[in-house]
């Protein structure tokens, strides 16, 4: 009891130290909360915790967390009533049409399945009446109509004969590669043999319902790992473009590799962290080639390289030298491809071209004054300019300056 009182006392002290609103500001907040948020410059039709926090920070400079701000306002005896967004309503004519539609099977409207579910009713409402409902609200609307035929989420159930056959399959000799089937294996077996889909978590209840005494083995920890044959096939696929493996992508990346594993090996992995998995498996993709494909063709890139060898004024641009913006403008005018100026250096590096200032020789500048007009041109990256090092000062000058400083200090002390 004493410890709880101490914590409450400390919390009151912290709350008292934090700056909050005065009485006049609290009255202003109370008046503002009576109207919609857009009247005080906050986007939205109704108040929420985040919008109240945004209003306090924008109007009064209160830097507290959203929930803590609402709690302090309620402690200050300000009434805050937060309402949820209402679902769009259907007209009586649309409800009558929906009642007639729900008497027919979902396949009559292009939906998969023989029985109605909340998700299928929401899809039907969105397609027929252009209203987007959540599946939960669509189920409530269907229950109000009555006679909707809304059944359980399972499409079909096992019959008595199928249950006896499943019992013979499970209690018979186990397959050679498995000591016992897991819940997921039993669900896949039922789906492939009888065409009835069950979730893996509902398998124990299914076995108890049909009084099948079978103990499923625990699921292995972690995701399944591809076998040696699948890893070799993946390594061979990564050496060729994705288009040869049926993947519509210019280059390999984590997303395309996950799609290949799903299509060819029936293994699903999260996209993030897939490179680490491949490294643990001994498969090393070419990470240097990962990225977006260049929008320019080889001929267009060579043309850009030739055009940049001349000053921009010869190409019809008023700029004195090539820049990121001018190169992006050149590509847009000639080929109709929009490049961001920030991506131009990466494109030029792939072409072996760089923008650098040309230091002309003094004799050449004197002989041809127009040679210094184009100060920035495209040059080859393979021969970068040698940096000019500062000329070192002779040691005698350093000694002379040090002696002069010492003589000044001695003269000052003597005076």
Buried (B, 14 or more C-beta within 10 A) or exposed (E): EEEEEEEEEEEEEEEEEEEBBEEEBBEBBBEBBEEEBEEBEBEEEEBBBEBBBBBBBEBBEBEBEBEEBBBBBEEBEBEBEEEEEEBEEBEEEBBEBBBEBBEEEBEEEEBEBEBBBBBBBBBBBEEEBEBEBEEEBBBEBBEEBEEBEBEEEBBBEBEEEBBEBBBEBBEEEEEEEEEBBBBBBBBBBBEEEBEBEBEBEBBBEBBEEEEBEBEBEEEEEEEEEBEEEBBEBBBEBBEEEBEEBEBEBBBBBBEBBBBBBEEBBEBEBEEEEBBEBBEEBEBEBEEEEBEEEBEBEEEBBEBBBEBBEEBBEEBEBEBBBBBBEBBBBBBEEBBEEEBEEEEBBEBBEEBEBBBEEEEBEEEEEEEEEEBEEBBBBBBEEEEEEEEEEEEEEEEEEEEEEEEEEEEEEEEEEEE
